Amino acid sequence: MTSRMVSARGRRLIGAVALIGVAWAMAGCGMVRARHEPQPGIVDPHQPKELEMVSMPPYVIEPPDEIEVSVRPSSLEVLLTTVTVQADGVIDLGFVGDVYVAGLTLAQAEMKIAQHLEPLAERRKVRDPIEVSVRLINGGQSKFYYVVGSVTTQGRFPVVGNENVLDAILAAGLRTNSMPEKAYLVRPHPHTGADQILKIDWKGIKERGDTMTNYQIFPGDRLVVPGGKQPGLLGSLFGG
């Protein structure tokens, strides 16, 4: 009786171990498949990158940017004001009226506001030239890049002007199953344009200080960090 009970218990134990082994093998195979997927993109040595960055193009105003508008001469009685670009692209200058500024650079917005004020200057018989200053507040609120995939913080990040791939990956954070060695950068393009996908040499960036693929980040860029299957309990215990 006792030997039969021990034998039954032994068979159940062997079966449980076998099932665990099969699950572990399947998880391992999943990781192998993920790690052998090809890395998309090409290496483009002509792209702006660390040590060879370029200045951003003139800032284009978009919602919900916050701008400061000041006007001279003072006889126009248009006070210094800080306004937010509304969803419809206009700014509200109070009694002076609304002005559409979305899609304009700061210099173009200054010209358009000055033109908008010309009828007011004529009514008040103001002879001095109209001068308008438009300044961006808080570095702008409408320019972002995106980090997606297996990262701690997936989402959009503000573009300051000197970010690179290393900055973006560190800002998003890596997870236990992240595969930055498979990461790539996607640039937005018009519907009829060709895809622009840039391969990233993460090991070169991190371990050798190689700047070739540490590309400068521009507004709209998508940085993709693939990931493998999350390790289970046994994977965590055995370093899988």
HELIX and SHEET records of a PDB file:
HELIX    1   1 THR A    2  ARG A   35  1                                  34    
HELIX    2   2 SER A   74  LEU A   76  5                                   3    
HELIX    3   3 GLY A   94  VAL A   96  5                                   3    
HELIX    4   4 LEU A  106  ARG A  123  1                                  18    
HELIX    5   5 VAL A  165  ALA A  172  1                                   8    
HELIX    6   6 PRO A  180  LYS A  182  5                                   3    
HELIX    7   7 TRP A  202  LYS A  203  1                                   2    
HELIX    8   8 GLY A  204  ARG A  208  3                                   5    
HELIX    9   9 LEU A  233  LEU A  237  1                                   5    
SHEET    1   A 3 THR A  81  THR A  84  0                                        
SHEET    2   A 3 GLU A  66  ARG A  72 -1                                        
SHEET    3   A 3 GLU A 131  LEU A 136 -1                                        
SHEET    1   B 2 VAL A  90  ASP A  92  0                                        
SHEET    2   B 2 ASP A  98  TYR A 100 -1                                        
SHEET    1   C 5 GLY A 155  PRO A 158  0                                        
SHEET    2   C 5 PHE A 144  GLY A 149 -1                                        
SHEET    3   C 5 ARG A 222  VAL A 225  1                                        
SHEET    4   C 5 TYR A 184  ARG A 187 -1                                        
SHEET    5   C 5 GLN A 196  LYS A 199 -1                                        
END                                                                             
